[in-house]
Amino acid sequence: MEKHYIPKYVNALPQILWWEIDEFAFFLGGVIFGIISNHSFLGAIIGFLLAKGYMRLKYGKQNGFLFHWLYSKGLYGKKGRVPEYWVKEFIE
């Protein structure tokens, strides 16, 4: 019989070490910035602080908090995919 991993929660994000994938992306971004700037240890510290700050910001919020926050600031959205509200006729 094959063993299969069943997550504790259905909508849980995948984890790397003790971070969820979105938190790890902040850490990895700091590390990559440190490698590019030739200060990898400093980049790892900055990445850790970014991940820790994001974890604090995310704690107690709904799933997909980052996308909701970016949308509210106008940095992420459906520009170009959803027509403006005043458009009444569509021509293909």
PADREN-561539 format. One record per residue (C-alpha): residue in three letters; z, x, y. Coordinates in steps of 0.25 Angstrom, whole numbers, plus 5000, padded with zeros to 4 digits. Layout:
<sites>
site balum: ALA, pz: Z, px: X, py: Y
...
</sites>
This chain:
<sites>
site balum: MET, pz: 5000, px: 5000, py: 5000
site balum: GLU, pz: 4996, px: 5005, py: 5014
site balum: LYS, pz: 5006, px: 5007, py: 5025
site balum: HIS, pz: 5003, px: 5001, py: 5038
site balum: TYR, pz: 5010, px: 5003, py: 5051
site balum: ILE, pz: 5014, px: 4990, py: 5058
site balum: PRO, pz: 5019, px: 4991, py: 5072
site balum: LYS, pz: 5032, px: 4985, py: 5076
site balum: TYR, pz: 5025, px: 4977, py: 5087
site balum: VAL, pz: 5011, px: 4972, py: 5087
site balum: ASN, pz: 5008, px: 4975, py: 5101
site balum: ALA, pz: 5015, px: 4989, py: 5101
site balum: LEU, pz: 5006, px: 5001, py: 5107
site balum: PRO, pz: 5004, px: 5013, py: 5098
site balum: GLN, pz: 5015, px: 5024, py: 5099
site balum: ILE, pz: 5014, px: 5039, py: 5101
site balum: LEU, pz: 5027, px: 5045, py: 5099
site balum: TRP, pz: 5037, px: 5036, py: 5106
site balum: TRP, pz: 5027, px: 5031, py: 5117
site balum: GLU, pz: 5017, px: 5020, py: 5116
site balum: ILE, pz: 5003, px: 5023, py: 5118
site balum: ASP, pz: 5002, px: 5019, py: 5133
site balum: GLU, pz: 5015, px: 5028, py: 5136
site balum: PHE, pz: 5009, px: 5039, py: 5128
site balum: ALA, pz: 4996, px: 5038, py: 5137
site balum: PHE, pz: 5005, px: 5042, py: 5149
site balum: PHE, pz: 5011, px: 5054, py: 5142
site balum: LEU, pz: 4997, px: 5058, py: 5137
site balum: GLY, pz: 4992, px: 5057, py: 5151
site balum: GLY, pz: 5002, px: 5066, py: 5157
site balum: VAL, pz: 5000, px: 5076, py: 5146
site balum: ILE, pz: 4985, px: 5076, py: 5148
site balum: PHE, pz: 4987, px: 5078, py: 5163
site balum: GLY, pz: 4996, px: 5090, py: 5160
site balum: ILE, pz: 4986, px: 5096, py: 5151
site balum: ILE, pz: 4975, px: 5095, py: 5161
site balum: SER, pz: 4984, px: 5100, py: 5172
site balum: ASN, pz: 4989, px: 5112, py: 5163
site balum: HIS, pz: 5003, px: 5107, py: 5164
site balum: SER, pz: 5005, px: 5100, py: 5150
site balum: PHE, pz: 5020, px: 5100, py: 5150
site balum: LEU, pz: 5021, px: 5094, py: 5164
site balum: GLY, pz: 5010, px: 5084, py: 5159
site balum: ALA, pz: 5018, px: 5080, py: 5147
site balum: ILE, pz: 5030, px: 5078, py: 5156
site balum: ILE, pz: 5022, px: 5070, py: 5166
site balum: GLY, pz: 5016, px: 5062, py: 5154
site balum: PHE, pz: 5030, px: 5059, py: 5148
site balum: LEU, pz: 5035, px: 5054, py: 5162
site balum: LEU, pz: 5023, px: 5045, py: 5164
site balum: ALA, pz: 5025, px: 5039, py: 5150
site balum: LYS, pz: 5040, px: 5037, py: 5153
site balum: GLY, pz: 5037, px: 5031, py: 5166
site balum: TYR, pz: 5027, px: 5022, py: 5159
site balum: MET, pz: 5037, px: 5018, py: 5149
site balum: ARG, pz: 5047, px: 5014, py: 5159
site balum: LEU, pz: 5036, px: 5006, py: 5167
site balum: LYS, pz: 5032, px: 4999, py: 5154
site balum: TYR, pz: 5045, px: 4996, py: 5148
site balum: GLY, pz: 5048, px: 4981, py: 5148
site balum: LYS, pz: 5034, px: 4977, py: 5152
site balum: GLN, pz: 5023, px: 4970, py: 5145
site balum: ASN, pz: 5013, px: 4976, py: 5136
site balum: GLY, pz: 5001, px: 4982, py: 5143
site balum: PHE, pz: 5010, px: 4985, py: 5155
site balum: LEU, pz: 5001, px: 4997, py: 5160
site balum: PHE, pz: 4988, px: 4989, py: 5160
site balum: HIS, pz: 4995, px: 4977, py: 5168
site balum: TRP, pz: 5001, px: 4987, py: 5178
site balum: LEU, pz: 4988, px: 4994, py: 5180
site balum: TYR, pz: 4981, px: 4980, py: 5182
site balum: SER, pz: 4991, px: 4976, py: 5192
site balum: LYS, pz: 4988, px: 4989, py: 5200
site balum: GLY, pz: 4973, px: 4987, py: 5199
site balum: LEU, pz: 4971, px: 5000, py: 5190
site balum: TYR, pz: 4967, px: 4992, py: 5178
site balum: GLY, pz: 4959, px: 4979, py: 5176
site balum: LYS, pz: 4947, px: 4971, py: 5173
site balum: LYS, pz: 4939, px: 4976, py: 5185
site balum: GLY, pz: 4924, px: 4973, py: 5182
site balum: ARG, pz: 4927, px: 4965, py: 5169
site balum: VAL, pz: 4933, px: 4953, py: 5175
site balum: PRO, pz: 4925, px: 4946, py: 5187
site balum: GLU, pz: 4932, px: 4943, py: 5200
site balum: TYR, pz: 4938, px: 4930, py: 5202
site balum: TRP, pz: 4928, px: 4925, py: 5212
site balum: VAL, pz: 4916, px: 4927, py: 5204
site balum: LYS, pz: 4911, px: 4913, py: 5199
site balum: GLU, pz: 4897, px: 4916, py: 5193
site balum: PHE, pz: 4894, px: 4927, py: 5183
site balum: ILE, pz: 4879, px: 4932, py: 5181
site balum: GLU, pz: 4876, px: 4941, py: 5169
</sites>
